[in-house]
């Protein structure tokens, strides 16, 4: 159930969500009106104040399943016998979590964070189908800016702007990857030191 949105195309999810969040007859607005939380339908994707937050919520819902699998895999790396030894020594659940679980999964956490950040930068399909970057550029992300300048900026494409933005975008992803590699080395060194003590 949690993994189903992951295997669905971002474009399909975006199109379906435009109907779900529709201010005319969308189920979200119908529910809010029936419960009495709002007096008038909310234009989630047409209001600059709510459009970006709506796209973010849909993105989190779509990728929640795969992130959950990553964290589950990281938690399964921690040996059970370490927990049993700590329990015999009188450690409570909070102490075991703080001194065993967290230090053991830090390298995995860094990788999961990097994967999540890089995938969050790859949101073109969802934003394009849900809002097209609008309203008033409220949901325009870097990929959409590159696309709009290269292919959709009126009669003449602005390839220089698109190329500069693409280079900036690539350098940003590279810096994030380098920071993750540095953090992973530090975490592995701390984990090795923890094993020796």
TIMI-650339 format. One record per residue (C-alpha): x, y, z; residue number from 1; residue in three letters. Coordinates in Angstrom, 1 decimal. Last residue first. Layout:
REM residues N
<rec east="X" north="Y" up="Z" nr="NUM" rest="ALA"/>
...
END
This chain:
REM residues 197
<rec east="36.4" north="0.9" up="22.1" nr="197" rest="UNK"/>
<rec east="37.4" north="-0.6" up="18.8" nr="196" rest="UNK"/>
<rec east="33.8" north="-0.7" up="17.4" nr="195" rest="UNK"/>
<rec east="33.2" north="2.9" up="18.3" nr="194" rest="UNK"/>
<rec east="36.4" north="4.0" up="16.5" nr="193" rest="UNK"/>
<rec east="35.2" north="2.2" up="13.4" nr="192" rest="UNK"/>
<rec east="31.8" north="3.9" up="13.7" nr="191" rest="UNK"/>
<rec east="33.5" north="7.3" up="14.0" nr="190" rest="UNK"/>
<rec east="35.6" north="6.6" up="11.0" nr="189" rest="UNK"/>
<rec east="32.6" north="5.4" up="9.0" nr="188" rest="UNK"/>
<rec east="30.7" north="8.6" up="10.0" nr="187" rest="UNK"/>
<rec east="33.6" north="10.8" up="8.9" nr="186" rest="UNK"/>
<rec east="33.9" north="9.0" up="5.6" nr="185" rest="UNK"/>
<rec east="30.2" north="9.2" up="5.0" nr="184" rest="UNK"/>
<rec east="30.2" north="12.9" up="5.8" nr="183" rest="UNK"/>
<rec east="32.9" north="13.5" up="3.2" nr="182" rest="UNK"/>
<rec east="31.0" north="11.5" up="0.6" nr="181" rest="UNK"/>
<rec east="27.8" north="13.3" up="1.4" nr="180" rest="UNK"/>
<rec east="29.5" north="16.6" up="1.0" nr="179" rest="UNK"/>
<rec east="30.9" north="15.5" up="-2.3" nr="178" rest="UNK"/>
<rec east="27.4" north="14.5" up="-3.5" nr="177" rest="UNK"/>
<rec east="25.9" north="17.8" up="-2.4" nr="176" rest="UNK"/>
<rec east="28.6" north="19.6" up="-4.2" nr="175" rest="UNK"/>
<rec east="28.0" north="17.6" up="-7.4" nr="174" rest="UNK"/>
<rec east="24.2" north="18.2" up="-7.2" nr="173" rest="UNK"/>
<rec east="24.8" north="22.0" up="-6.9" nr="172" rest="UNK"/>
<rec east="27.4" north="21.9" up="-9.8" nr="171" rest="UNK"/>
<rec east="24.7" north="20.2" up="-12.0" nr="170" rest="UNK"/>
<rec east="22.1" north="22.8" up="-11.1" nr="169" rest="UNK"/>
<rec east="24.5" north="25.6" up="-11.7" nr="168" rest="UNK"/>
<rec east="25.4" north="24.1" up="-15.1" nr="167" rest="UNK"/>
<rec east="21.8" north="23.7" up="-16.0" nr="166" rest="UNK"/>
<rec east="21.0" north="27.3" up="-15.0" nr="165" rest="UNK"/>
<rec east="23.8" north="28.6" up="-17.2" nr="164" rest="UNK"/>
<rec east="22.6" north="26.4" up="-20.1" nr="163" rest="UNK"/>
<rec east="19.0" north="27.5" up="-19.8" nr="162" rest="UNK"/>
<rec east="20.0" north="31.2" up="-19.6" nr="161" rest="UNK"/>
<rec east="22.2" north="30.8" up="-22.6" nr="160" rest="UNK"/>
<rec east="19.6" north="28.8" up="-24.5" nr="159" rest="UNK"/>
<rec east="17.0" north="31.6" up="-24.3" nr="158" rest="UNK"/>
<rec east="14.6" north="30.1" up="-26.9" nr="157" rest="UNK"/>
<rec east="13.1" north="32.6" up="-29.3" nr="156" rest="UNK"/>
<rec east="9.3" north="32.8" up="-30.0" nr="155" rest="UNK"/>
<rec east="8.2" north="32.6" up="-26.4" nr="154" rest="UNK"/>
<rec east="10.2" north="31.0" up="-23.6" nr="153" rest="UNK"/>
<rec east="9.1" north="27.4" up="-24.0" nr="152" rest="UNK"/>
<rec east="12.0" north="25.3" up="-25.1" nr="151" rest="UNK"/>
<rec east="15.3" north="26.3" up="-23.5" nr="150" rest="UNK"/>
<rec east="14.0" north="28.9" up="-21.1" nr="149" rest="UNK"/>
<rec east="11.0" north="27.0" up="-20.0" nr="148" rest="UNK"/>
<rec east="12.9" north="23.7" up="-19.6" nr="147" rest="UNK"/>
<rec east="15.7" north="25.3" up="-17.5" nr="146" rest="UNK"/>
<rec east="13.2" north="27.0" up="-15.3" nr="145" rest="UNK"/>
<rec east="11.2" north="23.8" up="-15.0" nr="144" rest="UNK"/>
<rec east="14.4" north="21.9" up="-13.9" nr="143" rest="UNK"/>
<rec east="15.2" north="24.7" up="-11.4" nr="142" rest="UNK"/>
<rec east="11.7" north="24.6" up="-9.7" nr="141" rest="UNK"/>
<rec east="8.8" north="26.9" up="-10.6" nr="140" rest="UNK"/>
<rec east="6.1" north="26.3" up="-8.0" nr="139" rest="UNK"/>
<rec east="5.2" north="30.0" up="-7.2" nr="138" rest="UNK"/>
<rec east="6.0" north="31.1" up="-10.8" nr="137" rest="UNK"/>
<rec east="2.9" north="33.3" up="-10.8" nr="136" rest="UNK"/>
<rec east="0.7" north="30.3" up="-10.4" nr="135" rest="UNK"/>
<rec east="2.5" north="28.5" up="-11.7" nr="134" rest="UNK"/>
<rec east="5.4" north="26.2" up="-12.6" nr="133" rest="UNK"/>
<rec east="3.3" north="24.0" up="-14.9" nr="132" rest="UNK"/>
<rec east="1.0" north="23.4" up="-11.9" nr="131" rest="UNK"/>
<rec east="0.3" north="19.7" up="-11.5" nr="130" rest="UNK"/>
<rec east="1.7" north="18.2" up="-14.7" nr="129" rest="UNK"/>
<rec east="4.9" north="20.2" up="-14.8" nr="128" rest="UNK"/>
<rec east="5.4" north="20.0" up="-11.1" nr="127" rest="UNK"/>
<rec east="5.3" north="16.2" up="-11.0" nr="126" rest="UNK"/>
<rec east="7.3" north="15.7" up="-14.1" nr="125" rest="UNK"/>
<rec east="10.1" north="18.1" up="-13.1" nr="124" rest="UNK"/>
<rec east="10.7" north="16.8" up="-9.6" nr="123" rest="UNK"/>
<rec east="14.3" north="15.6" up="-9.9" nr="122" rest="UNK"/>
<rec east="15.8" north="17.9" up="-7.2" nr="121" rest="UNK"/>
<rec east="13.8" north="16.0" up="-4.6" nr="120" rest="UNK"/>
<rec east="15.5" north="12.8" up="-6.0" nr="119" rest="UNK"/>
<rec east="18.9" north="14.3" up="-5.2" nr="118" rest="UNK"/>
<rec east="17.8" north="15.3" up="-1.7" nr="117" rest="UNK"/>
<rec east="16.3" north="11.9" up="-1.0" nr="116" rest="UNK"/>
<rec east="19.3" north="10.0" up="-2.3" nr="115" rest="UNK"/>
<rec east="21.6" north="12.3" up="-0.3" nr="114" rest="UNK"/>
<rec east="19.5" north="11.8" up="2.9" nr="113" rest="UNK"/>
<rec east="19.5" north="8.1" up="2.5" nr="112" rest="UNK"/>
<rec east="23.2" north="8.0" up="2.0" nr="111" rest="UNK"/>
<rec east="23.8" north="10.1" up="5.1" nr="110" rest="UNK"/>
<rec east="21.4" north="7.9" up="7.1" nr="109" rest="UNK"/>
<rec east="23.2" north="4.8" up="6.0" nr="108" rest="UNK"/>
<rec east="26.4" north="6.1" up="7.4" nr="107" rest="UNK"/>
<rec east="24.6" north="7.2" up="10.6" nr="106" rest="UNK"/>
<rec east="22.9" north="3.8" up="11.1" nr="105" rest="UNK"/>
<rec east="25.2" north="2.3" up="13.7" nr="104" rest="UNK"/>
<rec east="25.7" north="5.5" up="15.7" nr="103" rest="UNK"/>
<rec east="21.9" north="6.0" up="15.9" nr="102" rest="UNK"/>
<rec east="21.0" north="2.4" up="16.8" nr="101" rest="UNK"/>
<rec east="23.5" north="1.7" up="19.6" nr="100" rest="UNK"/>
<rec east="24.1" north="4.7" up="21.9" nr="99" rest="UNK"/>
<rec east="20.9" north="6.7" up="21.4" nr="98" rest="UNK"/>
<rec east="18.5" north="3.9" up="20.6" nr="97" rest="UNK"/>
<rec east="19.8" north="1.6" up="23.3" nr="96" rest="UNK"/>
<rec east="19.7" north="4.5" up="25.8" nr="95" rest="UNK"/>
<rec east="16.1" north="5.3" up="24.9" nr="94" rest="UNK"/>
<rec east="15.1" north="1.6" up="25.1" nr="93" rest="UNK"/>
<rec east="16.5" north="1.2" up="28.6" nr="92" rest="UNK"/>
<rec east="20.0" north="-0.2" up="29.2" nr="91" rest="UNK"/>
<rec east="20.3" north="-2.7" up="32.1" nr="90" rest="UNK"/>
<rec east="23.5" north="-4.6" up="31.1" nr="89" rest="UNK"/>
<rec east="21.3" north="-7.5" up="29.9" nr="88" rest="UNK"/>
<rec east="19.4" north="-5.1" up="27.6" nr="87" rest="UNK"/>
<rec east="22.7" north="-3.8" up="26.2" nr="86" rest="UNK"/>
<rec east="23.8" north="-7.4" up="25.5" nr="85" rest="UNK"/>
<rec east="20.5" north="-8.2" up="23.8" nr="84" rest="UNK"/>
<rec east="20.7" north="-5.0" up="21.7" nr="83" rest="UNK"/>
<rec east="24.2" north="-5.9" up="20.6" nr="82" rest="UNK"/>
<rec east="23.0" north="-9.5" up="19.8" nr="81" rest="UNK"/>
<rec east="20.3" north="-8.0" up="17.4" nr="80" rest="UNK"/>
<rec east="23.0" north="-6.7" up="15.0" nr="79" rest="UNK"/>
<rec east="22.1" north="-3.3" up="13.5" nr="78" rest="UNK"/>
<rec east="21.9" north="-3.8" up="9.7" nr="77" rest="UNK"/>
<rec east="18.1" north="-4.3" up="9.9" nr="76" rest="UNK"/>
<rec east="17.7" north="-0.6" up="10.8" nr="75" rest="UNK"/>
<rec east="19.3" north="0.5" up="7.6" nr="74" rest="UNK"/>
<rec east="17.1" north="-1.7" up="5.5" nr="73" rest="UNK"/>
<rec east="14.0" north="-0.4" up="7.2" nr="72" rest="UNK"/>
<rec east="15.2" north="3.2" up="6.6" nr="71" rest="UNK"/>
<rec east="15.7" north="2.5" up="2.9" nr="70" rest="UNK"/>
<rec east="12.3" north="0.7" up="2.6" nr="69" rest="UNK"/>
<rec east="10.6" north="3.7" up="4.3" nr="68" rest="UNK"/>
<rec east="12.3" north="6.1" up="1.8" nr="67" rest="UNK"/>
<rec east="10.9" north="3.9" up="-1.0" nr="66" rest="UNK"/>
<rec east="7.3" north="4.1" up="0.4" nr="65" rest="UNK"/>
<rec east="7.3" north="7.8" up="1.2" nr="64" rest="UNK"/>
<rec east="8.2" north="8.8" up="-2.4" nr="63" rest="UNK"/>
<rec east="4.7" north="9.6" up="-3.7" nr="62" rest="UNK"/>
<rec east="3.3" north="10.9" up="-0.4" nr="61" rest="UNK"/>
<rec east="6.3" north="13.2" up="0.1" nr="60" rest="UNK"/>
<rec east="5.9" north="14.5" up="-3.5" nr="59" rest="UNK"/>
<rec east="2.2" north="15.1" up="-3.0" nr="58" rest="UNK"/>
<rec east="2.9" north="17.1" up="0.2" nr="57" rest="UNK"/>
<rec east="5.5" north="19.1" up="-1.6" nr="56" rest="UNK"/>
<rec east="3.2" north="19.9" up="-4.5" nr="55" rest="UNK"/>
<rec east="0.5" north="21.0" up="-2.1" nr="54" rest="UNK"/>
<rec east="3.0" north="23.2" up="-0.2" nr="53" rest="UNK"/>
<rec east="4.1" north="24.8" up="-3.5" nr="52" rest="UNK"/>
<rec east="0.5" north="25.6" up="-4.5" nr="51" rest="UNK"/>
<rec east="-0.7" north="26.9" up="-1.1" nr="50" rest="UNK"/>
<rec east="0.4" north="30.5" up="-1.0" nr="49" rest="UNK"/>
<rec east="0.5" north="31.0" up="-4.8" nr="48" rest="UNK"/>
<rec east="-3.2" north="30.0" up="-5.0" nr="47" rest="UNK"/>
<rec east="-4.2" north="27.9" up="-8.1" nr="46" rest="UNK"/>
<rec east="-3.0" north="24.5" up="-6.9" nr="45" rest="UNK"/>
<rec east="-4.8" north="24.4" up="-3.6" nr="44" rest="UNK"/>
<rec east="-7.8" north="26.4" up="-4.7" nr="43" rest="UNK"/>
<rec east="-9.7" north="26.0" up="-1.5" nr="42" rest="UNK"/>
<rec east="-13.5" north="25.6" up="-1.7" nr="41" rest="UNK"/>
<rec east="-15.5" north="28.0" up="0.4" nr="40" rest="UNK"/>
<rec east="-16.6" north="27.7" up="4.0" nr="39" rest="UNK"/>
<rec east="-13.7" north="25.7" up="5.2" nr="38" rest="UNK"/>
<rec east="-13.2" north="23.2" up="8.1" nr="37" rest="UNK"/>
<rec east="-16.9" north="22.3" up="8.0" nr="36" rest="UNK"/>
<rec east="-16.6" north="18.5" up="7.8" nr="35" rest="UNK"/>
<rec east="-18.6" north="18.6" up="4.5" nr="34" rest="UNK"/>
<rec east="-16.6" north="21.5" up="3.1" nr="33" rest="UNK"/>
<rec east="-13.2" north="19.9" up="3.9" nr="32" rest="UNK"/>
<rec east="-14.4" north="16.6" up="2.4" nr="31" rest="UNK"/>
<rec east="-15.7" north="18.2" up="-0.8" nr="30" rest="UNK"/>
<rec east="-12.5" north="20.1" up="-1.1" nr="29" rest="UNK"/>
<rec east="-10.3" north="17.0" up="-0.8" nr="28" rest="UNK"/>
<rec east="-12.7" north="15.1" up="-3.2" nr="27" rest="UNK"/>
<rec east="-12.3" north="17.6" up="-6.0" nr="26" rest="UNK"/>
<rec east="-15.4" north="19.0" up="-7.5" nr="25" rest="UNK"/>
<rec east="-14.7" north="22.6" up="-8.3" nr="24" rest="UNK"/>
<rec east="-11.6" north="23.5" up="-6.2" nr="23" rest="UNK"/>
<rec east="-9.7" north="20.6" up="-7.8" nr="22" rest="UNK"/>
<rec east="-7.2" north="18.9" up="-5.4" nr="21" rest="UNK"/>
<rec east="-8.2" north="15.4" up="-6.4" nr="20" rest="UNK"/>
<rec east="-8.4" north="16.3" up="-10.1" nr="19" rest="UNK"/>
<rec east="-5.0" north="18.0" up="-10.2" nr="18" rest="UNK"/>
<rec east="-3.7" north="15.0" up="-8.1" nr="17" rest="UNK"/>
<rec east="-4.6" north="12.5" up="-10.9" nr="16" rest="UNK"/>
<rec east="-2.5" north="14.5" up="-13.4" nr="15" rest="UNK"/>
<rec east="0.4" north="14.8" up="-11.1" nr="14" rest="UNK"/>
<rec east="0.3" north="11.1" up="-10.2" nr="13" rest="UNK"/>
<rec east="0.3" north="10.2" up="-13.9" nr="12" rest="UNK"/>
<rec east="3.2" north="12.5" up="-14.6" nr="11" rest="UNK"/>
<rec east="5.2" north="11.1" up="-11.6" nr="10" rest="UNK"/>
<rec east="4.7" north="7.5" up="-13.0" nr="9" rest="UNK"/>
<rec east="3.4" north="5.0" up="-10.5" nr="8" rest="UNK"/>
<rec east="5.9" north="2.6" up="-9.0" nr="7" rest="UNK"/>
<rec east="6.5" north="4.8" up="-6.0" nr="6" rest="UNK"/>
<rec east="2.7" north="5.5" up="-5.5" nr="5" rest="UNK"/>
<rec east="2.2" north="1.7" up="-4.8" nr="4" rest="UNK"/>
<rec east="4.9" north="1.4" up="-2.1" nr="3" rest="UNK"/>
<rec east="2.8" north="2.4" up="0.9" nr="2" rest="UNK"/>
<rec east="0.0" north="0.0" up="0.0" nr="1" rest="UNK"/>
END
